[in-house]
Amino acid sequence: MKFYELSRQERLASLREGGQLTAESYTYLLEKPALNESILNAMVENSIGQFNLPFGIADHFLIDGQVYFVPMVTEEPSVIAAASNGAKRVASSGGFTTVASEHLLKAQVIIHGVTNHDELTKRLTNAEAAIKRVAISARPSLVRRGGGVRQIEYNQLPEGYEELALWIDPVDAFGANMANTIAEAVAKYLQVAVLQDDERILTAILSNTGEKMTVTIECAVNWSQLATDQLSGEEVATRIAELNHFSTLNPDRAVTENKGILNGVFAVALATGNDLRAISASVSHYLQTTSTPVLSQWQLDHEQQLLRGSLTLPLPIGSVGGAINSLPATQISLELLHNPSAKDLMSIIASVGLTNNLAALRALVTNGIQAGHMHLQTANLAIQAGATGDEIEVLHEKLNQVSQADLTLAKKLLQQLRNEG
Ligand code: MEV
């Protein structure tokens, strides 16, 4: 049986047998335990309970030569199925490749009341060695783990503002807390030792620019993988490239295409305990700096009969630290992903985004999005109604033939099926 045809318990058993889950994680997921009081109270204030969302797996991902079962948390039906379906098409054409990635977080120390910018920039530049020492003593453990301040910039801004930018390598963490700690320590030092006259610190805080936390991934899908019963692979590939091109001309379509990419991005980011607001803020900033309103590119390669896709995204994420370490389910997600580095996780998240994009575009230029949605919903209905084994396919077919399928009807049809023997 295919993974999606198994029951939840059977899926867990197959992941356990395949070595993707430890015995401990298997038991944890099987028993669906709640978060304990101490975790709840340590994570948020005024907690009154917990808010559950479905936790699923998209299979068939091949990323930089590694096979992944990708954990996804989402409330939207079809997102996980679309990811699995798209990933299978990409995997059979060689999978995803990371082209470039960097993982540096910016922290800003903002100075106001500057009357002579050149003179202040000179004083700051002269203090650079001391600033680096202050940064190290603010977070010595970061340096021990191989991270720390990599670059310092001084930016003279209008109206008497000046920015000291610290580019920090947070290793595998997103690094929000460490960037803020370092920036505040540097700000204190500057106020005491470097600033003069009316110059004063306005604030010190990380920036969500995501400018140097970006990843670019690519894939090349054989046209043959895209064919439908009615359309050749070449025709589908051509239409996908056209629809993606239309997004470059039309922001109203681009925003929807981008939303389809974020369906995959957010689901994996949430499953791995990352901050979705940081990703949203970076992506919206990134889109203001690009020449096209759509995040992905899909182009035809006539010579090799391929549809080439690529995606560049700012992905301010980590694979350790903060909520990631506190939540048991997040730890299981990381275990499923072979405990990736932050950069590996960026590649995985971007690959899922591009996959959901491919699946959506393919559906949109062929049968339309509703056909797939209804198809999946009826498959789910058959399973929810209690169908097992061969019954699933038969009931699924019957439900596809009616216009208003729901659970009551699914149960009735299943009963009829069983009565008929
Ligand atoms: C729905 O969640 C996402 C899509 O609208 C994306 C798209 O239109 O490209 C299907």
Residues whose N, C-alpha, C, O or C-beta is under 5 A from the ligand:
A	BS01	MEV	T256 E257 K259 G260 A360 I369
